């Protein structure tokens, strides 16, 4: 089980206090720090934080080259995939 410690609380407080949530016009240093740390922790080649599940799914589908006419299977409870129509 993951435990939240002082370091994690301080990182969240830093992000909230700086209001530095988005990587726009050179800001977003806390976001970039987290992406770099998560990439190292997981051993992944890339890490990109998204602002929503909708944005994450859309980016993943586009990145995989999924588009009009492609069949996509998903659980019935995953209603957020309705936005697939937007990729048409």
Secondary structure, DSSP 8 states (H G I E B T S, - for coil): -----HHHHHHHHHHHHHT--S--TT--HHHHHHHHHHHHHHT-S-----S-HHHHHHHHHHHTT--TT------TT-GGGGGGGGG-
